[in-house]
Amino acid sequence: MIGGLEKSFMQKLVLYLNERLGQSARVELLEHWELPEKTQEPGVERQAADIKTEDKKCWDTGIGSEAFVSYLTRQHLVSQTLTMTEQERSEAATVYQYQSRDCLYREIISKCPMSINCYQNAGQASGRQRWIVFTGEGQSGDLMAFSLLYAWMLSETKKVLYVNFTECSGMMELFELVGQPDDLSDFLLALRRQSPESLAYYTGRIEELEYLVPADNPQVLRELTETDMNRLLACITQADQYEIVVFALGTLLCGCEQIFLQAERRIQLCGSRLTGQCAGREKERFVSRCAPGREDAMTRIVMPEMNGEHTGISLLYEWREMEPGRLATELMDC
């Protein structure tokens, strides 16, 4: 529940939070909460009465001005609160109001998990979530670039999460993405500790595409156990705001066979030279062993040239009009 701040700011923040959270949690806006004894505004008096008398009208989290948070606490309407301030403060239960939507989102999720539980119903897959996995040989940067282009184009019509398991792929630098303190490696360690962390805290955004911030320390990926991978995949499965999850598996990790087994499509990016073709067939045989009888789910394409003179997300627009974009469109139409 959000209240006590400027109306248009709250409306935009509520819309953004609900868009990012999907069905994991629901944020509501409360405009009228503490009122003078005499008010002539129609409907307002009834809303205030509902808040004070309805036993069921209680929220997990209250977010807003100090006065709003204080009011909710006095009325015993919330179990936790977060105060939004106009000046940066060091208190744990506060968040600085004047920062980007993405930063606000991550900080709110970090300080008020809003009962999002990664471990709940871990074995039950979302009925509408589809997985697509890219793998291949050759340069890790090319694999990452093409798979991210595909996910970005898909995100224009679908809710997509991009998960990059390719070590040292150059993703953050190539697209000039703003780094954040916590990434995939931190998330994996939090899951190992079974901390009640939310997947949302470790995600970034490229326009409509959401991505899990790739691991800055690739050694963490190599130290994964099957249990670690199962926890991560269970958490992704429970993030049912995403219709499609696109994985880039340039690094074959412990437990990655679960991704190949559950993926609806497996896309193998092949090199045009003899060495690349041999390496590609070897990896394809490995993938086939991971998911026997699913050979029909494998699509092999020759890796296109992913050239560019400058870094930044403008590369995605350039590639969409060139051979990579044509190939990505064909894959989406299949």
Secondary structure, DSSP 8 states (H G I E B T S, - for coil): -EESS-HHHHHHHHHHHHHHHTTS----B----S--SS---TTHHHHHHHHHH-TT--EEEEEE-HHHHHHHHHTT-EEEEEEEESS----TTEEESSS-HHHHHHHHHHH--TT--TTTTTT---TT-EEEEEEESS-HHHHHHHHHHHHHHHTTTS-EEEEE--TT--HHHHTT----S--HHHHHHHHHTT----GGGGEEEETTEEEE---S-HHHHHT--HHHHHHHHHHHHH-TT-SEEEEE-SS--TTTHHHHHH-SEEEEEE-SSHHHHHHHHHHHHHHHHHSTT-GGGEEEEE------SS-STHHHHHHHTSHHHHHHHHHHH-
